[in-house]
Amino acid sequence: VQLVESGGGLVQPGGSLRLSCVVSGITFSRFAMRWYRQAPGKGREFVAGISTFGGSTSYTDSVKGRFTIFRDNAKNTAYLQMNTLKPDDTAVYYCNAWGQDDYWGQGTQVTVSS
């Protein structure tokens, strides 16, 4: 099983990034997908989640209205569109496939700084 995140980088405050998580080795449509993040010196924090076919989403309060999680089951890919980024969004972002088992990607760094 592999979860490969991409799309991170350095962006100025107010900017946007789109993270992708390509999944292989499992039946993607049977797994809910989640994004977590971990800032330096802090624990891993839930950011957003989406149900197996995208009918239900959830977000932590600090990203509501700025981030959007979505998925394309035909491409075995989950996404996190991040708009109006703030310095506090700086973290390593991880995707997670949650279902019968629990799988994690290696993370992608997002740095919001001027």
N, C-alpha and C positions, 0 to 999 in steps of 0.2 A: 504494500500500500504506500502510495506517495501523495503528499500534498505539497505543491510547490507554489509559494507566494511570489509575486512580483509586483512592480509598480511603485515601490517606495522610493524615497529620495529626499532631497532638500528643497523646501518650498518656502516662500515668504509668507508671513501672516496674511490671511485673507485669500490665499491661493487654494488650488484644488489638486487633488491626486485621485487616481482610481487604482485600487489594489485588485489584483486577480489571484485566484487560488485554483490551480488546475489539479484535479484529483484523478488518480488512476489506481486500479487494483481492487476497487469496490464498486458495487452498484450505486452510483452516485445518487440516483433518485430515491433511494431508501434511507438516506441520511439527511437529517437537518444539518444546516451549516451555521457556524458561529464565527465571529471575529472577536478576538481578545487583543489586549495590548498590555505591555509592561514597560513602564517608564523607569529610568535609572533609580535604584534604591527603593522601588515600590513593588508591590505584589502584582500578579497578573489580574487584569480587570476585564470583565465582560464589556464588549462594545455593542454588538448587534447580533441578531440571530434571525434565521429564516427557516420556515418549514420545508418539508420535502419537495413540494411543488410550488412553493412561493406564495401560498395563500395567506400566510401569517408571518409578520415580522415583529421584532421587538428591538428596543434601543435603550442604552443607558441614558439617563436624563441629560448628561452633559453634551451629548451629540445629537439629540433630537432636533430635527429641522435643518441639520447641517449634513448629516451622513445618511446614505441610502444603501441598504444591502439588497442585492438581487442575485439571481442565479440563472444559468442557462443549462438545463439538464441535457440538452443535445450536445453540448460542448464539455460536459463534466466540469463546469467552472462556476465558482462563486465570486462575487465582486463586492467591493466596498467603495462606493463613490463618496469622497470626502470633500466637502466644500467649506468655504469660510474657515479655513484652518487657523488654529490658534497655537501659540507656543506650548500650551498645556497638552496639546495633542501629540507632542513629541514622544515617541515610544517605539519599541519593536512590536509590530503587529503580526499576530498569528492567526491562521485559520484553523478551524476545528470541525471535523466531521463527527457528528454525534448520532448514534443509533444503537444498533446491537452491540457495537464496540465504539471505542473512542480513539480518534486519530488526530494527529497534530502535524502542522507544517513546521518548517525550520525558522520561519519569521522573516520579516522584511522591515528595514529601518525607515521610519518616517521622522524627519527633522523639520520643524517649523521654526524658522529663525530669519531675522533680517540681517 
